[in-house]
Amino acid sequence: PETRWLEGSGLELRDGVVCDATCAAAPGIYAVGDVCRWYNPIFEEEMRVEHWTNVIHQSRHVARNLLAEPGEARPFASVPYVWSDQYDASIQSLGHPTADNEVEVLHGSLESLEFVAGYQRNGIIVGGLTFNMPQQLSSYRPLIEQRTPWAAVLEHARSMG
């Protein structure tokens, strides 16, 4: 994101404006959207999300934090969701899947081009990706929010058929 205009401002800049879990970059200064690099307590790491769905939720959360009493700002604990329709393909991603995660197809198959894949890190679900099976993905959001162990995720997938 474009942050050159903030150089020399005293804010930490590192692939965006570095913020704490509440999206504060400094006392009384918040960032949202593509420029905000915040600590997400669900994934226990900093992240930056470049999708309009994130900025909607993040800006509402930051508005509440701006209106909160001193010391009452709440962390922005969010499960990112992004989607794209590419010709006849519907692609949706939930959570924070990365290339270093272990990946397993939970529903459908790669060959059929209809599947839901789950992503885990250290035995905990961190994301899901669907290709032409969007109706299956939403049930994984609470599992990601609750940092569900992978064995329970597999049981959930089996129970869905």
C-alpha positions as CSV (number, residue, x, y, z in Angstrom):
1,P,0.0,0.0,0.0
2,E,1.0,3.6,-0.5
3,T,2.5,4.8,2.7
4,R,5.3,7.2,1.6
5,W,3.3,10.2,2.6
6,L,3.5,8.9,6.2
7,E,7.3,8.7,6.3
8,G,8.7,10.8,9.1
9,S,5.3,10.8,10.9
10,G,6.6,8.6,13.7
11,L,4.3,5.8,12.7
12,E,5.9,2.4,12.1
13,L,5.6,1.5,8.4
14,R,6.3,-2.1,7.3
15,D,4.2,-3.2,4.3
16,G,1.5,-0.9,5.6
17,V,0.9,1.0,8.9
18,V,1.8,-1.3,11.8
19,C,-1.0,-1.4,14.3
20,D,-1.8,-3.2,17.5
21,A,-4.7,-5.7,17.9
22,T,-7.2,-2.8,18.2
23,C,-5.9,-1.4,14.8
24,A,-4.3,1.6,16.6
25,A,-1.1,2.8,15.1
26,A,-0.5,5.3,17.9
27,P,-2.8,6.7,20.7
28,G,-5.9,8.1,18.9
29,I,-4.6,7.1,15.4
30,Y,-6.1,4.1,13.7
31,A,-5.7,2.5,10.3
32,V,-8.2,0.3,8.3
33,G,-8.3,-1.6,5.1
34,D,-5.3,-2.4,2.8
35,V,-2.9,-0.1,4.7
36,C,-3.6,-1.6,8.1
37,R,-1.1,-4.3,9.3
38,W,-2.6,-5.4,12.7
39,Y,-2.1,-8.2,15.1
40,N,-5.0,-10.7,14.7
41,P,-5.4,-12.6,17.9
42,I,-7.2,-15.5,16.1
43,F,-4.1,-16.3,14.1
44,E,-1.6,-15.0,16.6
45,E,0.2,-13.0,14.0
46,E,0.3,-9.7,12.1
47,M,-1.7,-9.6,8.8
48,R,-2.9,-7.2,6.2
49,V,-6.0,-8.0,4.2
50,E,-6.6,-6.5,0.7
51,H,-10.3,-7.1,0.2
52,W,-13.3,-4.8,0.5
53,T,-15.1,-7.2,2.9
54,N,-12.3,-6.7,5.5
55,V,-12.5,-2.9,5.4
56,I,-16.2,-2.9,6.0
57,H,-15.8,-5.0,9.2
58,Q,-12.6,-3.3,10.3
59,S,-13.9,0.2,9.9
60,R,-17.0,-0.5,12.0
61,H,-14.8,-2.0,14.6
62,V,-12.4,0.9,14.6
63,A,-15.4,3.4,14.9
64,R,-16.5,1.6,18.1
65,N,-12.9,1.8,19.4
66,L,-12.7,5.5,18.6
67,L,-15.9,6.0,20.7
68,A,-14.8,3.8,23.5
69,E,-13.7,5.0,26.9
70,P,-9.9,5.2,27.4
71,G,-8.5,1.7,27.8
72,E,-11.7,0.1,26.6
73,A,-10.7,-0.4,22.9
74,R,-11.3,-4.0,21.8
75,P,-9.0,-6.2,19.6
76,F,-10.1,-6.7,16.0
77,A,-10.3,-10.6,15.9
78,S,-11.4,-11.3,12.4
79,V,-11.6,-14.3,10.0
80,P,-10.8,-12.8,6.6
81,Y,-13.1,-13.7,3.7
82,V,-12.3,-13.0,0.1
83,W,-14.0,-14.3,-3.1
84,S,-13.7,-14.0,-6.8
85,D,-15.8,-15.2,-9.7
86,Q,-13.6,-16.1,-12.7
87,Y,-15.7,-17.0,-15.7
88,D,-17.7,-20.0,-14.5
89,A,-15.6,-20.6,-11.4
90,S,-16.5,-19.4,-7.9
91,I,-13.5,-19.2,-5.6
92,Q,-13.8,-18.3,-2.0
93,S,-11.2,-18.2,0.8
94,L,-11.8,-18.0,4.5
95,G,-9.2,-17.4,7.3
96,H,-5.5,-17.0,6.7
97,P,-4.3,-19.9,4.5
98,T,-0.7,-19.6,3.5
99,A,1.7,-21.6,1.4
100,D,3.4,-23.2,4.4
101,N,0.2,-24.7,5.8
102,E,-0.8,-28.3,5.5
103,V,-3.7,-28.6,3.1
104,E,-6.3,-31.4,2.8
105,V,-9.4,-31.7,0.6
106,L,-12.4,-32.0,2.9
107,H,-15.2,-32.2,0.4
108,G,-15.4,-32.9,-3.3
109,S,-12.3,-33.5,-5.4
110,L,-9.6,-31.6,-7.3
111,E,-10.4,-33.6,-10.4
112,S,-14.0,-32.5,-10.5
113,L,-13.0,-28.9,-10.0
114,E,-15.5,-28.8,-7.1
115,F,-13.9,-28.9,-3.6
116,V,-13.4,-27.5,-0.2
117,A,-9.8,-27.6,1.1
118,G,-8.9,-27.0,4.7
119,Y,-5.6,-25.4,5.9
120,Q,-4.0,-26.2,9.2
121,R,-0.9,-25.0,11.0
122,N,0.4,-26.8,14.2
123,G,-2.8,-29.0,14.3
124,I,-5.2,-26.0,14.2
125,I,-7.5,-25.0,11.4
126,V,-6.4,-21.6,10.0
127,G,-8.3,-21.4,6.7
128,G,-10.5,-22.9,4.0
129,L,-10.7,-22.5,0.3
130,T,-13.6,-23.5,-2.0
131,F,-13.7,-23.9,-5.7
132,N,-17.3,-24.2,-7.0
133,M,-18.7,-25.4,-3.7
134,P,-19.5,-22.1,-1.9
135,Q,-22.3,-23.4,0.2
136,Q,-19.9,-25.7,2.2
137,L,-17.5,-23.0,3.3
138,S,-19.5,-21.0,5.9
139,S,-19.7,-23.8,8.4
140,Y,-15.9,-23.6,8.8
141,R,-15.9,-19.9,10.0
142,P,-16.7,-20.7,13.7
143,L,-14.1,-23.5,13.6
144,I,-11.5,-21.0,12.6
145,E,-12.6,-18.4,15.1
146,Q,-12.4,-21.0,17.9
147,R,-9.0,-22.3,16.8
148,T,-10.4,-25.8,16.5
149,P,-8.0,-28.7,16.5
150,W,-7.6,-30.4,13.1
151,A,-9.1,-33.8,14.3
152,A,-12.4,-32.0,15.2
153,V,-12.3,-30.3,11.8
154,L,-12.0,-33.7,10.1
155,E,-14.9,-35.0,12.2
156,H,-17.0,-31.9,11.2
157,A,-16.2,-32.6,7.5
158,R,-17.3,-36.2,7.8
159,S,-20.5,-35.3,9.5
160,M,-21.4,-33.0,6.6
161,G,-20.9,-35.8,4.1
